[in-house]
Amino acid sequence: MKVAQRAAYRLSEDYSDTRTIEFDDAYQEALIILASRPGMVRECLASADLGYGVLYTRLHQHLVKVVRTDAKHRSNTKSWEVNQAQLEAQGY
């Protein structure tokens, strides 16, 4: 679906400097969002006032929410090296 591709491309471009998400991953997330929210898709496509523009905007907003949540969870985790150094310092 072209809407998913465009939203994924924009997201991957917006976050390219932080390497938070790549296009393929964003595209897959976009398809999952569309598949899990059929009511949103039907509402946008059934209304002449809404259409693809609103669907794109809503999809992009959901993608940003997913990426930010994932990045937040990843920032709370320690790398293997840091964890190993802390364990060695404790005598393990």
C-alpha positions in Angstrom: 0.0 0.0 0.0 1.4 3.3 -1.1 0.3 5.1 2.1 2.3 2.7 4.2 5.4 3.2 2.0 5.2 7.0 2.2 4.7 7.1 5.9 7.5 4.6 6.5 9.8 6.6 4.2 9.1 9.8 6.0 9.7 8.2 9.4 12.9 6.6 8.3 14.1 9.9 6.9 13.1 11.8 10.1 15.0 9.4 12.3 17.9 8.7 9.9 20.4 10.7 12.0 19.8 8.6 15.1 19.5 5.3 13.2 16.4 4.5 15.3 14.5 2.8 12.5 15.2 1.8 8.9 12.7 1.9 6.1 12.0 -1.8 5.9 11.2 -1.9 9.7 9.1 1.2 9.5 7.2 -0.2 6.5 6.5 -3.5 8.3 5.3 -1.5 11.4 3.1 0.5 9.1 1.5 -2.6 7.6 0.9 -4.0 11.1 -0.8 -0.7 12.2 -3.0 -0.7 9.2 -3.9 -4.4 9.6 -4.7 -4.0 13.3 -6.8 -0.9 12.8 -9.3 -1.7 10.0 -11.8 0.7 11.4 -9.5 3.6 11.0 -8.7 2.6 7.4 -12.4 2.2 6.5 -13.3 5.5 8.1 -10.6 7.4 6.1 -11.3 5.7 2.8 -15.1 5.8 3.0 -15.2 9.6 3.6 -14.4 12.0 0.8 -13.4 14.6 3.4 -10.8 12.4 5.0 -9.2 10.2 2.3 -5.6 9.1 2.0 -4.2 12.4 3.4 -5.8 11.8 6.8 -4.9 8.1 6.7 -1.3 9.0 6.0 -1.3 11.5 8.9 -2.8 9.1 11.4 -0.5 6.3 10.2 2.6 8.6 10.6 1.5 9.6 14.1 1.1 6.0 15.1 4.5 5.1 13.7 6.1 8.0 15.6 4.5 6.7 18.8 5.8 3.2 18.2 9.3 4.4 17.4 9.5 6.7 20.4 8.2 4.0 22.8 10.8 1.5 21.4 13.6 4.0 21.6 12.6 4.9 25.2 12.7 1.2 26.2 16.1 0.7 24.5 17.6 3.7 26.2 16.8 2.1 29.6 18.8 -1.0 28.8 22.5 -1.5 29.3 24.8 -2.8 26.7 26.4 -6.2 27.2 29.8 -4.6 27.7 28.6 -2.2 30.4 26.8 -5.0 32.2 29.9 -7.2 32.0 32.2 -4.5 33.4 29.8 -3.9 36.3 29.7 -7.7 37.1 33.5 -8.0 36.9 33.8 -4.9 39.3 31.5 -6.7 41.7 33.7 -9.8 41.6 31.5 -12.1 39.4 
